[in-house]
Amino acid sequence: MTNCIFCDIAKGEIPSQKAYEDDLVYAFHDIRPLRPTHILVISKKHIASLAEVSAEDEAILGRILSISHKLAADHGSAEGFRAIINTGRIGGQEVPHLHLHILGGSEPVGAMVSKN
């Protein structure tokens, strides 16, 4: 796809603060973080959203999920994090390229923490 900011970031055409890279995915720190840890994990292959994945994309989806805990732990969220994939306009997706948000690094406002 042309004119995709995440494709350009994955190709190194737009600078980013890289957190991880392999043959399937690229991860980088969000430029407008919502939490102390806010990393985006994107597919190197252009997939517009989770609604457009196919069976041939299972390895990509698996990799996105399988590296999320290590990325969170390596960047200050070893005790827990949120993994969010917004899908489509109604789902709050702002960039039409499949990506997972890793959010963590502190207690969320109003968090209910068990005392057990």
N, C-alpha and C positions, 0 to 999 in steps of 0.2 A: 504494500500500500504506500502511496505517496502522501506526504504531509502528515505523518504520524510522529508526534513528538517522542513517544516511547520507542518507536523503531529507531529514530535518530539517536536517542540516548544509548540504546543497546549497541548500535554500530560505532559509538564513540564520536559521532558528529556534533553532539551537544554535550558539553561537560557535565559531569555528575560526580558525587562523592560515592564511589563504588564501595559496596559492602560485600559483594560476592559475584562471581561469574563462572559459568561453565558453558558447555556446548548448547544447553537448552534454555537457560534462564540467566537473567541479569538482575542484580539487586542493588539498590542505591538508597541513600538517605533522602527523605522528602525535603524539599526546599521550604515548605511551610509546615513544620511538624506540629501535630496536635498533642503529642506526648513527648517526654524526653527520648524515648525510642520510637522512631517512626520510619520504618523502612518499607520501600515498595519492591516487590518481587514481580518481575515482568517476564513474559515469554519472549524469547528471541524471535520466534515465528509470530507474524502478525495474526492475532486472533482478536476480533473486535470485542468479544465479551464471553462470559461463561455460557451464554445462551447459544453460542456458535461453535462450541467445541464438538469434536467428533471422536470416534473410537481411535483414530490415528493420533490424537492429542493426549492420550492417557499418560504417556511417559512425561510429557511436559507438566500436566496437572500433578502427577505424583511427585515430581521433583520440586515444584513450587511448595507443596505441602511438606515434603520430607525434610527440606532444609529450613523451614520456618523456626523450629525450636532452637536449632544451633545459632541461627542469625539473631534471634531474640536474646539468647543467653550470652552470646559474644558481645552484644551491644547494650547490656545492662538490665535485661529482663529475664533472668534465669528463673525467677519465682513465678512467672506467669506473664501472659500477654494476650492480646486480642488478635485474631486473624480474620480479616474482613475482605470479602470480594463483593464489591458493589456491581450489580448487573443491570444495564439499561438505564434509561432516563428515570423511570419510576424508582429504580433501586439506588439512585444517587450516583451512578457512574458518570464521572466528568470527562475522562479521557477514553475514547473508544479503542482501547487496547487492553486485553486481559491483564489484570494485576491484582496482587494480594497486598493489603496493608498489614504490616506488623506493628502493633501499637503497645507500648508498655513503658516500663521504667519508673513508674510511681503508682500509687493508689489512685484510681479514678475518683472524681468528685462524687460523694454520696455512696461510695462503695459499701456494700454490706459484707463485713468480714466475720466469719464464724469464730467464736471464742473457744470452740472445742479442741 
